[in-house]
Amino acid sequence: MKLLGSSVLALMFTVALAHATILSPGGSSPVAASAFGTPVTGPFLASTGLQPFTATNSLGQTTITGEYAATVYADPSNSFCAGCLDFFVVVESNTTSTDDIERITLANFGSFLTNVGYSIGPGSPPSGIDPATVDRSSTGNVIGFNFSNLPGVPPGDETSVLEIQTNATTFMTGTLQIIDSSVASVNAFEPCGVVPEASSISMTLLGGLLLGIGFMGRRRRPTAK
């Protein structure tokens, strides 16, 4: 019976991992995003509030304008440990924009573990556009959300609530880039402090993934956009 119990636990752990888009510090090519059930109504540790942005191309022409918000949340259902930090971003493009948003990146995530996707939990906009894929740079610093499902995020639309779960417990000011043929660089948040030892999070990682299996890997039903 003990052997059977261990086998079932191992199978559950494997299934949980299969539903999680964990991007290691060693980098990752584009992969499918996780779908989280994380509430995005707070209480937040920090928020930029709703801020304007303007993206200009190499000719100095304005191609995308809109608003964004970045927040930090101590998540009791975090994949890595209860109370570890989630980083949220939502971006809305004005109807007057002339380009679509194709990519959004956040930095600097250094050596921290990350589970990357978007939230379908309480407070998430039902019509937000999900990223087609997510990736991480070879240095581990940059997390990317790719809207390669044409036409990306067109003028007048907004992203879903983009989410990065981490094993960090402290944070500082970071950077966010909104990209097409042009780029807008604005303030956001990033993890900081000492990266926890792998041995100290191994059991909480297992527990968090098993507890969160009901939330992760779920997709919102397609809606007309």
C-alpha positions as CSV (number, residue, x, y, z in Angstrom):
1,M,0.0,0.0,0.0
2,K,2.9,2.4,0.8
3,L,4.4,1.7,-2.6
4,L,1.0,2.3,-4.3
5,G,0.7,5.5,-2.3
6,S,4.1,6.7,-3.4
7,S,3.3,5.8,-7.0
8,V,0.1,7.8,-6.9
9,L,1.9,10.8,-5.4
10,A,4.6,10.7,-8.0
11,L,2.0,10.5,-10.7
12,M,0.1,13.5,-9.3
13,F,3.4,15.5,-9.0
14,T,4.2,14.7,-12.7
15,V,0.7,15.8,-13.8
16,A,1.0,19.0,-11.8
17,L,4.4,19.7,-13.4
18,A,2.9,19.0,-16.8
19,H,0.3,21.8,-16.3
20,A,2.9,24.3,-15.0
21,T,5.0,26.5,-17.3
22,I,8.0,26.7,-15.0
23,L,10.8,28.7,-16.7
24,S,14.1,28.1,-15.1
25,P,17.0,30.7,-14.8
26,G,18.8,28.8,-17.6
27,G,16.3,30.2,-20.1
28,S,13.5,28.8,-22.2
29,S,12.3,29.0,-25.8
30,P,8.6,29.9,-26.3
31,V,6.2,27.5,-24.6
32,A,2.5,27.5,-23.7
33,A,1.5,29.7,-20.8
34,S,0.1,28.5,-17.5
35,A,-3.4,29.5,-16.6
36,F,-3.7,30.5,-12.9
37,G,-6.8,30.9,-10.7
38,T,-5.0,33.6,-8.7
39,P,-7.2,36.4,-7.4
40,V,-6.1,39.7,-8.9
41,T,-8.1,41.9,-6.6
42,G,-5.5,42.1,-3.9
43,P,-4.6,42.9,-1.2
44,F,-1.4,43.9,-3.1
45,L,2.0,44.7,-1.6
46,A,2.6,47.3,-4.2
47,S,1.0,48.8,-7.3
48,T,1.9,51.3,-9.9
49,G,-1.7,52.2,-10.3
50,L,-3.0,52.8,-13.8
51,Q,-0.3,54.6,-15.7
52,P,-0.1,55.9,-19.3
53,F,2.5,54.8,-21.8
54,T,3.7,55.8,-25.3
55,A,5.6,53.6,-27.7
56,T,7.7,55.2,-30.4
57,N,9.6,53.6,-33.3
58,S,13.2,54.3,-34.5
59,L,11.9,57.3,-36.5
60,G,10.4,58.9,-33.4
61,Q,6.9,58.2,-34.5
62,T,4.2,57.3,-31.9
63,T,2.6,54.0,-32.8
64,I,1.0,52.7,-29.6
65,T,-0.4,54.6,-26.6
66,G,-2.4,53.2,-23.7
67,E,-2.4,52.4,-20.0
68,Y,-0.9,49.7,-17.9
69,A,-0.8,48.6,-14.3
70,A,1.8,46.4,-12.5
71,T,1.3,44.9,-9.0
72,V,2.9,42.6,-6.5
73,Y,1.0,40.0,-4.5
74,A,2.0,37.6,-1.7
75,D,0.3,34.5,-2.9
76,P,-0.9,31.9,-0.4
77,S,-1.3,29.4,-3.4
78,N,2.0,30.3,-5.1
79,S,3.6,27.3,-6.9
80,F,6.8,27.5,-5.0
81,C,5.9,28.5,-1.4
82,A,2.9,29.9,0.4
83,G,3.3,33.7,0.5
84,C,6.0,33.9,-2.2
85,L,5.6,36.7,-4.7
86,D,3.4,36.9,-7.8
87,F,4.0,39.8,-10.3
88,F,1.0,40.9,-12.3
89,V,0.7,43.2,-15.4
90,V,-2.2,44.2,-17.5
91,V,-1.8,46.5,-20.6
92,E,-4.5,48.3,-22.6
93,S,-4.0,49.9,-26.0
94,N,-5.9,53.0,-27.0
95,T,-8.2,52.9,-30.0
96,T,-5.9,55.6,-31.5
97,S,-2.9,53.3,-31.6
98,T,-1.7,52.4,-35.1
99,D,0.2,49.2,-34.2
100,D,-0.7,46.0,-32.4
101,I,1.2,44.9,-29.3
102,E,3.1,41.7,-30.1
103,R,5.3,41.2,-27.1
104,I,5.6,42.3,-23.4
105,T,8.7,41.7,-21.3
106,L,9.6,42.2,-17.7
107,A,13.0,42.3,-16.0
108,N,15.1,41.5,-14.0
109,F,14.3,38.0,-12.7
110,G,17.9,36.8,-12.3
111,S,18.2,33.4,-10.7
112,F,14.7,33.2,-9.3
113,L,12.4,30.3,-10.3
114,T,9.4,31.4,-12.3
115,N,6.0,29.9,-13.3
116,V,4.7,32.1,-16.1
117,G,1.2,32.6,-17.6
118,Y,-2.0,34.6,-17.0
119,S,-4.7,34.7,-14.4
120,I,-8.3,33.6,-15.0
121,G,-9.1,34.1,-11.3
122,P,-11.4,36.7,-9.6
123,G,-10.9,40.2,-10.9
124,S,-9.5,39.1,-14.3
125,P,-11.0,40.9,-17.3
126,P,-13.2,38.3,-19.2
127,S,-12.3,39.8,-22.6
128,G,-8.5,40.1,-22.1
129,I,-6.2,38.6,-24.8
130,D,-4.1,35.7,-23.6
131,P,-0.4,35.4,-24.6
132,A,0.1,32.6,-27.2
133,T,3.5,31.6,-25.6
134,V,5.9,32.7,-22.9
135,D,9.7,32.6,-22.7
136,R,12.8,33.4,-20.7
137,S,16.1,34.8,-21.8
138,S,19.3,32.6,-21.5
139,T,20.6,34.9,-18.7
140,G,17.3,34.3,-16.8
141,N,16.8,38.1,-16.5
142,V,13.9,38.7,-19.0
143,I,10.5,37.1,-19.0
144,G,8.6,37.5,-22.3
145,F,4.9,37.2,-23.2
146,N,4.3,36.7,-26.9
147,F,1.0,37.7,-28.6
148,S,1.8,35.9,-31.9
149,N,-1.8,34.8,-32.2
150,L,-2.7,37.5,-34.8
151,P,-3.4,40.3,-34.6
152,G,-1.7,40.4,-31.2
153,V,-3.3,43.0,-29.0
154,P,-4.9,45.4,-31.5
155,P,-5.9,49.0,-30.8
156,G,-8.7,49.3,-28.4
157,D,-8.0,45.9,-26.7
158,E,-6.2,44.8,-23.6
159,T,-4.2,41.8,-22.4
160,S,-5.4,39.3,-19.9
161,V,-3.7,39.7,-16.4
162,L,-0.2,38.5,-17.1
163,E,1.3,36.6,-14.1
164,I,4.7,35.5,-13.0
165,Q,4.9,33.4,-9.9
166,T,8.3,33.3,-8.3
167,N,10.1,31.9,-5.3
168,A,11.1,35.4,-4.2
169,T,9.9,37.0,-0.9
170,T,11.1,40.5,-1.5
171,F,10.9,42.9,-4.4
172,M,12.0,46.3,-5.8
173,T,11.4,48.6,-8.8
174,G,11.9,46.9,-12.2
175,T,11.2,47.5,-15.9
176,L,8.4,46.6,-18.3
177,Q,8.6,46.9,-22.1
178,I,5.6,47.0,-24.5
179,I,6.8,46.0,-27.9
180,D,5.9,45.9,-31.6
181,S,7.8,47.8,-34.3
182,S,8.2,50.3,-31.4
183,V,9.0,50.1,-27.7
184,A,7.7,51.7,-24.6
185,S,9.8,51.2,-21.4
186,V,8.1,51.9,-18.1
187,N,8.3,51.1,-14.4
188,A,7.2,47.8,-12.9
189,F,8.4,45.5,-10.2
190,E,11.0,42.7,-10.0
191,P,12.1,40.1,-7.3
192,C,15.2,40.8,-5.3
193,G,17.1,39.5,-2.3
194,V,18.7,36.1,-1.8
195,V,17.5,33.3,-4.0
196,P,16.2,30.4,-1.7
197,E,18.2,27.2,-1.7
198,A,16.6,24.5,-3.8
199,S,16.4,22.1,-0.8
200,S,14.4,24.6,1.2
201,I,11.7,24.9,-1.4
202,S,11.5,21.3,-2.7
203,M,8.7,20.2,-0.3
204,T,6.8,23.5,-0.6
205,L,7.1,23.2,-4.4
206,L,5.5,19.8,-4.2
207,G,2.8,20.9,-1.9
208,G,2.0,24.0,-3.8
209,L,1.8,22.2,-7.1
210,L,-0.5,19.6,-5.7
211,L,-2.7,22.1,-4.0
212,G,-2.8,24.3,-7.1
213,I,-3.5,21.5,-9.5
214,G,-7.2,22.5,-9.7
215,F,-6.2,26.0,-10.7
216,M,-3.3,25.5,-13.1
217,G,-3.6,24.4,-16.7
218,R,-7.2,25.6,-17.0
219,R,-8.1,27.7,-20.0
220,R,-10.8,30.3,-20.3
221,R,-13.5,29.4,-22.8
222,P,-12.8,31.3,-26.1
223,T,-14.7,34.5,-26.3
224,A,-15.3,36.8,-29.2
225,K,-12.8,39.6,-29.1
